[in-house]
Amino acid sequence: MCEELNCCCQKTKERTGEEYKDLIHRLNRIEGQVRGIRGMIEKDAYCTDILTQVAAVTAALNSFNKVLLANHIKTCVTRDILDGKEETVDELVHILQKIMR
């Protein structure tokens, strides 16, 4: 896992202020939801109530992925294809396969 992390972190992307704020806002909300689930566990909340909150976090993460993927395709992938870097399509297929597991 560490090698994969180092591999993906070699590339960087400048994001617009709006894109950055949107992604951070989504992550902050998800983080709060996860902390809420932890609190529910600590307070012995009923299982279905916790599962409902886990479903909400899963939906929020899926939404985050959709936004990030759309931005990636519209910017990085499009730029690389126009620059003749066709290996980016393979990279995109690979990440889509990971996301869709």
MDAnalysis code that builds the backbone (N, CA, C; Angstrom):
import MDAnalysis as mda
import numpy as np

u = mda.Universe.empty(303, n_residues=101, atom_resindex=np.repeat(np.arange(101), 3), trajectory=True)
u.add_TopologyAttr("name", ["N", "CA", "C"] * 101)
u.add_TopologyAttr("resid", np.arange(1, 102))
u.add_TopologyAttr("resname", ["MET", "CYS", "GLU", "GLU", "LEU", "ASN", "CYS", "CYS", "CYS", "GLN", "LYS", "THR", "LYS", "GLU", "ARG", "THR", "GLY", "GLU", "GLU", "TYR", "LYS", "ASP", "LEU", "ILE", "HIS", "ARG", "LEU", "ASN", "ARG", "ILE", "GLU", "GLY", "GLN", "VAL", "ARG", "GLY", "ILE", "ARG", "GLY", "MET", "ILE", "GLU", "LYS", "ASP", "ALA", "TYR", "CYS", "THR", "ASP", "ILE", "LEU", "THR", "GLN", "VAL", "ALA", "ALA", "VAL", "THR", "ALA", "ALA", "LEU", "ASN", "SER", "PHE", "ASN", "LYS", "VAL", "LEU", "LEU", "ALA", "ASN", "HIS", "ILE", "LYS", "THR", "CYS", "VAL", "THR", "ARG", "ASP", "ILE", "LEU", "ASP", "GLY", "LYS", "GLU", "GLU", "THR", "VAL", "ASP", "GLU", "LEU", "VAL", "HIS", "ILE", "LEU", "GLN", "LYS", "ILE", "MET", "ARG"])
u.atoms.positions = np.array([
    [0.828, -1.193, 0.000],
    [0.000, 0.000, 0.000],
    [0.868, 1.249, 0.000],
    [1.924, 1.237, 0.769],
    [2.793, 2.401, 0.859],
    [3.405, 2.724, -0.502],
    [3.786, 1.688, -1.251],
    [4.353, 1.926, -2.579],
    [3.323, 2.574, -3.489],
    [2.059, 2.082, -3.404],
    [1.008, 2.678, -4.217],
    [0.818, 4.143, -3.841],
    [0.861, 4.437, -2.568],
    [0.668, 5.813, -2.106],
    [1.783, 6.697, -2.638],
    [3.019, 6.243, -2.540],
    [4.137, 7.028, -3.055],
    [4.012, 7.211, -4.558],
    [3.563, 6.185, -5.255],
    [3.421, 6.246, -6.705],
    [2.415, 7.331, -7.100],
    [1.271, 7.324, -6.462],
    [0.233, 8.279, -6.866],
    [0.551, 9.695, -6.394],
    [1.409, 9.839, -5.428],
    [1.708, 11.170, -4.901],
    [2.870, 11.846, -5.619],
    [3.469, 11.195, -6.593],
    [4.543, 11.814, -7.354],
    [3.985, 12.889, -8.279],
    [2.784, 12.680, -8.767],
    [2.132, 13.669, -9.609],
    [1.354, 14.622, -8.714],
    [1.217, 15.843, -9.166],
    [0.406, 16.809, -8.433],
    [-0.560, 17.470, -9.399],
    [-1.535, 18.162, -8.853],
    [-2.509, 18.878, -9.680],
    [-2.885, 20.171, -8.978],
    [-2.799, 21.255, -9.691],
    [-3.290, 22.521, -9.155],
    [-4.797, 22.561, -9.350],
    [-5.492, 22.862, -8.266],
    [-6.946, 22.940, -8.327],
    [-7.374, 24.396, -8.209],
    [-8.497, 24.694, -8.814],
    [-9.042, 26.034, -8.655],
    [-9.460, 26.209, -7.200],
    [-9.588, 27.432, -6.769],
    [-10.031, 27.701, -5.407],
    [-11.392, 27.084, -5.128],
    [-12.276, 27.162, -6.113],
    [-13.622, 26.613, -5.958],
    [-13.584, 25.093, -5.825],
    [-12.784, 24.435, -6.672],
    [-12.675, 22.978, -6.609],
    [-12.088, 22.547, -5.264],
    [-11.036, 23.229, -4.833],
    [-10.388, 22.925, -3.556],
    [-11.380, 23.059, -2.402],
    [-12.095, 24.186, -2.357],
    [-13.053, 24.424, -1.273],
    [-14.147, 23.362, -1.256],
    [-14.646, 22.993, -2.445],
    [-15.702, 21.990, -2.536],
    [-15.219, 20.639, -2.003],
    [-14.038, 20.206, -2.430],
    [-13.518, 18.914, -1.992],
    [-13.252, 18.899, -0.488],
    [-12.644, 19.958, 0.025],
    [-12.365, 20.039, 1.458],
    [-13.668, 20.065, 2.261],
    [-14.659, 20.806, 1.778],
    [-15.958, 20.868, 2.454],
    [-16.580, 19.470, 2.528],
    [-16.542, 18.746, 1.428],
    [-17.090, 17.390, 1.401],
    [-16.352, 16.482, 2.383],
    [-15.019, 16.573, 2.390],
    [-14.228, 15.731, 3.297],
    [-14.491, 16.087, 4.759],
    [-14.617, 17.362, 5.054],
    [-14.921, 17.776, 6.426],
    [-16.260, 17.219, 6.885],
    [-17.248, 17.256, 5.984],
    [-18.563, 16.722, 6.312],
    [-18.490, 15.211, 6.558],
    [-17.740, 14.505, 5.701],
    [-17.578, 13.054, 5.861],
    [-16.868, 12.744, 7.178],
    [-15.838, 13.508, 7.465],
    [-15.098, 13.312, 8.714],
    [-16.022, 13.481, 9.922],
    [-16.872, 14.485, 9.871],
    [-17.832, 14.703, 10.954],
    [-18.820, 13.554, 11.079],
    [-19.263, 13.029, 9.944],
    [-20.188, 11.902, 9.968],
    [-19.519, 10.675, 10.601],
    [-18.251, 10.433, 10.267],
    [-17.534, 9.286, 10.823],
    [-17.356, 9.462, 12.333],
    [-17.021, 10.670, 12.751],
    [-16.921, 10.926, 14.199],
    [-18.268, 10.697, 14.882],
    [-19.342, 11.069, 14.196],
    [-20.683, 10.832, 14.736],
    [-20.971, 9.354, 14.908],
    [-20.542, 8.555, 13.968],
    [-20.728, 7.097, 14.067],
    [-19.951, 6.561, 15.262],
    [-18.732, 7.043, 15.419],
    [-17.942, 6.615, 16.582],
    [-18.679, 6.956, 17.885],
    [-19.231, 8.157, 17.938],
    [-19.990, 8.560, 19.112],
    [-21.199, 7.662, 19.344],
    [-21.841, 7.253, 18.263],
    [-22.986, 6.352, 18.392],
    [-22.559, 5.013, 18.986],
    [-21.425, 4.510, 18.534],
    [-20.893, 3.247, 19.070],
    [-20.597, 3.416, 20.560],
    [-19.943, 4.532, 20.900],
    [-19.584, 4.783, 22.300],
    [-20.815, 4.911, 23.191],
    [-21.927, 5.362, 22.617],
    [-23.165, 5.539, 23.392],
    [-24.119, 4.347, 23.245],
    [-23.602, 3.256, 22.671],
    [-24.389, 2.025, 22.514],
    [-25.665, 2.240, 21.707],
    [-25.574, 3.023, 20.643],
    [-26.739, 3.264, 19.788],
    [-27.194, 1.960, 19.136],
    [-28.424, 1.934, 18.745],
    [-29.030, 0.761, 18.116],
    [-28.385, 0.519, 16.744],
    [-28.198, -0.763, 16.432],
    [-27.460, -1.161, 15.220],
    [-28.004, -0.525, 13.942],
    [-29.308, -0.544, 13.749],
    [-29.843, -0.008, 12.496],
    [-29.638, 1.496, 12.378],
    [-29.614, 2.183, 13.506],
    [-29.337, 3.622, 13.475],
    [-27.901, 3.869, 13.010],
    [-26.983, 3.038, 13.494],
    [-25.576, 3.158, 13.076],
    [-25.442, 2.808, 11.607],
    [-26.084, 1.735, 11.193],
    [-26.010, 1.318, 9.784],
    [-26.559, 2.391, 8.850],
    [-27.582, 3.088, 9.290],
    [-28.137, 4.189, 8.494],
    [-27.086, 5.284, 8.314],
    [-26.370, 5.588, 9.367],
    [-25.328, 6.619, 9.273],
    [-24.143, 6.145, 8.419],
    [-23.812, 4.860, 8.523],
    [-22.743, 4.310, 7.677],
    [-23.145, 4.409, 6.207],
    [-24.400, 4.147, 5.902],
    [-24.890, 4.275, 4.526],
    [-24.761, 5.722, 4.042],
    [-25.012, 6.672, 4.930],
    [-24.882, 8.085, 4.565],
    [-23.427, 8.438, 4.270],
    [-22.499, 7.902, 5.055],
    [-21.077, 8.144, 4.807],
    [-20.653, 7.519, 3.489],
    [-21.123, 6.315, 3.233],
    [-20.805, 5.642, 1.975],
    [-21.306, 6.463, 0.787],
    [-22.515, 6.974, 0.892],
    [-23.077, 7.807, -0.182],
    [-22.259, 9.085, -0.356],
    [-21.826, 9.675, 0.750],
    [-21.027, 10.903, 0.684],
    [-19.670, 10.629, 0.040],
    [-19.055, 9.509, 0.372],
    [-17.775, 9.146, -0.256],
    [-17.949, 8.873, -1.752],
    [-19.044, 8.213, -2.107],
    [-19.316, 7.966, -3.529],
    [-19.504, 9.278, -4.278],
    [-20.196, 10.212, -3.661],
    [-20.401, 11.519, -4.274],
    [-19.065, 12.248, -4.429],
    [-18.225, 12.178, -3.405],
    [-16.886, 12.773, -3.472],
    [-16.109, 12.178, -4.643],
    [-16.141, 10.845, -4.766],
    [-15.444, 10.178, -5.866],
    [-15.951, 10.654, -7.226],
    [-17.261, 10.798, -7.362],
    [-17.837, 11.240, -8.638],
    [-17.345, 12.633, -9.013],
    [-17.337, 13.540, -8.049],
    [-16.881, 14.907, -8.303],
    [-15.399, 14.916, -8.669],
    [-14.591, 14.209, -7.885],
    [-13.152, 14.170, -8.134],
    [-12.847, 13.512, -9.475],
    [-13.544, 12.420, -9.791],
    [-13.329, 11.732, -11.060],
    [-13.728, 12.611, -12.244],
    [-14.848, 13.290, -12.137],
    [-15.280, 14.188, -13.219],
    [-14.252, 15.287, -13.446],
    [-13.762, 15.882, -12.351],
    [-12.740, 16.924, -12.483],
    [-11.467, 16.359, -13.109],
    [-11.094, 15.144, -12.714],
    [-9.893, 14.511, -13.249],
    [-10.019, 14.292, -14.755],
    [-11.158, 13.782, -15.184],
    [-11.367, 13.517, -16.615],
    [-11.379, 14.825, -17.406],
    [-12.061, 15.843, -16.871],
    [-12.179, 17.121, -17.577],
    [-10.858, 17.871, -17.673],
    [-9.951, 17.626, -16.729],
    [-8.697, 18.382, -16.721],
    [-7.511, 17.498, -17.077],
    [-7.068, 16.679, -16.152],
    [-5.840, 15.894, -16.319],
    [-5.902, 14.946, -17.512],
    [-6.966, 14.155, -17.585],
    [-7.065, 13.153, -18.650],
    [-7.158, 13.838, -20.010],
    [-8.011, 14.839, -20.110],
    [-8.167, 15.554, -21.384],
    [-6.848, 16.187, -21.818],
    [-6.170, 16.851, -20.891],
    [-4.885, 17.484, -21.212],
    [-3.863, 16.454, -21.690],
    [-3.758, 15.342, -20.963],
    [-2.774, 14.329, -21.327],
    [-3.064, 13.702, -22.685],
    [-4.333, 13.449, -22.981],
    [-4.689, 12.879, -24.289],
    [-4.336, 13.868, -25.394],
    [-4.658, 15.139, -25.186],
    [-4.311, 16.156, -26.187],
    [-2.793, 16.284, -26.361],
    [-2.047, 15.990, -25.286],
    [-0.579, 16.031, -25.346],
    [0.019, 14.719, -25.864],
    [-0.852, 13.761, -26.230],
    [-0.371, 12.493, -26.779],
    [0.032, 11.462, -25.739],
    [-0.304, 11.698, -24.491],
    [0.043, 10.752, -23.410],
    [-1.098, 9.755, -23.245],
    [-1.136, 8.789, -24.122],
    [-2.236, 7.831, -24.126],
    [-2.211, 6.876, -22.937],
    [-1.080, 6.777, -22.237],
    [-1.008, 5.914, -21.054],
    [-1.955, 6.392, -19.954],
    [-2.381, 7.627, -20.056],
    [-3.330, 8.171, -19.081],
    [-4.660, 7.423, -19.148],
    [-5.029, 6.951, -20.327],
    [-6.264, 6.175, -20.459],
    [-6.132, 4.874, -19.674],
    [-4.972, 4.227, -19.758],
    [-4.745, 3.008, -18.977],
    [-4.830, 3.304, -17.485],
    [-4.257, 4.425, -17.072],
    [-4.308, 4.838, -15.670],
    [-5.761, 5.048, -15.235],
    [-6.558, 5.680, -16.095],
    [-7.964, 5.928, -15.798],
    [-8.728, 4.617, -15.670],
    [-8.506, 3.696, -16.596],
    [-9.169, 2.388, -16.542],
    [-8.801, 1.677, -15.242],
    [-7.532, 1.732, -14.877],
    [-7.061, 1.077, -13.652],
    [-7.759, 1.652, -12.416],
    [-7.858, 2.965, -12.337],
    [-8.496, 3.560, -11.156],
    [-10.001, 3.296, -11.147],
    [-10.627, 3.263, -12.307],
    [-12.050, 2.930, -12.372],
    [-12.298, 1.509, -11.878],
    [-11.403, 0.598, -12.227],
    [-11.538, -0.787, -11.757],
    [-11.423, -0.840, -10.229],
    [-10.528, -0.039, -9.653],
    [-10.394, -0.001, -8.185],
    [-11.665, 0.563, -7.541],
    [-12.180, 1.627, -8.114],
    [-13.356, 2.289, -7.544],
    [-14.575, 1.373, -7.599],
    [-14.678, 0.580, -8.658],
    [-15.879, -0.218, -8.878],
    [-15.834, -1.604, -8.230],
    [-14.839, -1.855, -7.400],
    [-14.769, -3.163, -6.716],
    [-15.951, -3.391, -5.849],
])
